Amino acid sequence: MNNAEITYDLKLLQQSREKWAGSRALRTVYEAIFRDMAAQRIAGPSLELGAGIGVAGGVISDLVTSDVVKTEYVERAVSAYEIPAENWANLMAMDTLHHLQRPMDFFASAAISLRPGGRIILMEPAGTWWGRMFYRMFHHEPCLPAEIVPPFEFPADENGEFANMGMGEGLLTRKRPEFETRLDELGLRISAVEYRDLLAYPATGGFSNRAIFPAEILKVIMAIEKMIPQLLMQKLALRMLIVVEKKPDSKTARE
Ligand SMILES: C[S@@+](CC[C@H](N)C(=O)[O-])C[C@H]1O[C@@H](n2cnc3c(N)ncnc32)[C@H](O)[C@@H]1O
């Protein structure tokens, strides 16, 4: 692992873990997100990248958790750029893609490490019209989909870190043809994109603030949000689920 790959302050982990334990509202919404990610899996072994405090492992069964650094919260140290080629059926990552300076190197590594038909299941911030405004007002990291342009390689900031919450919107919507071409060269293809989360997710207060509504109300809000048409969510959603699949006729091993 090289230092340039650590793009997240690992000291925040303990604090986040305490917040997770103390907020039922936060757990309710995040657990629903993790379950929706899990529903996209195919049968077989699953590895989570950038698992942070490792809480998805408590919700999703048979998930091997990892991060760039082996902490007490994850099982393995794995860089998204060097995923062990262990014939994974599923690679999962929440809020990790937008921290990767070289996302295409991640997809290349994923293509090698997945079995044919295997899936990359990502949950990312959505840089929609409302998403960009929301994150500008309430989040410290930039959300700039317009900066997600080929060759999809991004410089680190002065602290050696990188984040652009517009990564998902940039790759999957604005520069989709260019992204699809590069995926195709790697034997990958986009199999699903779903825009989601409007009110319940921010109402949890995240890992820094207090929840606005109790868990029971959040459940109702989430159920209503699922009914909003995708056409509208493409403008308003705060998050997006991305599923990329390794083509069934692709080769598996490092060649
Ligand atoms: C915003 S945090 C998300 C943590 C967790 N998935 C969550 O949703 O709470 C981003 C995570 O990406 C990880 N990360 C950054 N660069 C990485 C890389 N090159 N390979 C694997 N993980 C990486 C960080 O260590 C961090 O845990």
The ligand as an SDF file (V2000), in Angstrom:
LIG
                    3D

 27 29  0  0  0  0  0  0  0  0999 V2000
  -15.9780    7.8440    2.9950 C   0  0  0  0  0  0  0  0  0  0  0  0
  -15.1600    6.4280    3.5410 S   0  0  0  0  0  0  0  0  0  0  0  0
  -16.4380    5.2210    3.4660 C   0  0  0  0  0  0  0  0  0  0  0  0
  -16.3230    4.1950    4.5330 C   0  0  0  0  0  0  0  0  0  0  0  0
  -17.4820    3.2140    4.6160 C   0  0  0  0  0  0  0  0  0  0  0  0
  -17.6230    2.4470    3.3940 N   0  0  0  0  0  0  0  0  0  0  0  0
  -18.7770    3.9400    4.9400 C   0  0  0  0  0  0  0  0  0  0  0  0
  -19.6350    4.0330    4.0750 O   0  0  0  0  0  0  0  0  0  0  0  0
  -18.9120    4.4290    6.0500 O   0  0  0  0  0  0  0  0  0  0  0  0
  -14.1160    6.0140    2.2060 C   0  0  0  0  0  0  0  0  0  0  0  0
  -13.3210    4.7600    2.4230 C   0  0  0  0  0  0  0  0  0  0  0  0
  -12.5560    4.4800    1.2600 O   0  0  0  0  0  0  0  0  0  0  0  0
  -11.3240    3.9490    1.6640 C   0  0  0  0  0  0  0  0  0  0  0  0
  -10.3580    4.0560    0.5770 N   0  0  0  0  0  0  0  0  0  0  0  0
   -9.7680    5.1580    0.0820 C   0  0  0  0  0  0  0  0  0  0  0  0
   -8.8950    4.8460   -0.8810 N   0  0  0  0  0  0  0  0  0  0  0  0
   -8.9460    3.5030   -1.0100 C   0  0  0  0  0  0  0  0  0  0  0  0
   -8.2610    2.5580   -1.8260 C   0  0  0  0  0  0  0  0  0  0  0  0
   -7.3510    2.9280   -2.7130 N   0  0  0  0  0  0  0  0  0  0  0  0
   -8.5580    1.2400   -1.6720 N   0  0  0  0  0  0  0  0  0  0  0  0
   -9.4820    0.8340   -0.7830 C   0  0  0  0  0  0  0  0  0  0  0  0
  -10.1550    1.6760    0.0190 N   0  0  0  0  0  0  0  0  0  0  0  0
   -9.8840    2.9940   -0.0850 C   0  0  0  0  0  0  0  0  0  0  0  0
  -10.9610    4.7720    2.8850 C   0  0  0  0  0  0  0  0  0  0  0  0
   -9.9600    4.1880    3.6800 O   0  0  0  0  0  0  0  0  0  0  0  0
  -12.3130    4.8480    3.5700 C   0  0  0  0  0  0  0  0  0  0  0  0
  -12.5370    3.8270    4.4810 O   0  0  0  0  0  0  0  0  0  0  0  0
  1  2  1  0
  2  3  1  0
  2 10  1  0
  3  4  1  0
  4  5  1  0
  5  6  1  0
  5  7  1  0
  7  8  2  0
  7  9  1  0
 10 11  1  0
 11 12  1  0
 11 26  1  0
 12 13  1  0
 13 14  1  0
 13 24  1  0
 14 15  1  0
 14 23  1  0
 15 16  2  0
 16 17  1  0
 17 18  1  0
 17 23  2  0
 18 19  1  0
 18 20  2  0
 20 21  1  0
 21 22  2  0
 22 23  1  0
 24 25  1  0
 24 26  1  0
 26 27  1  0
M  CHG  2   2   1   9  -1
M  END
$$$$
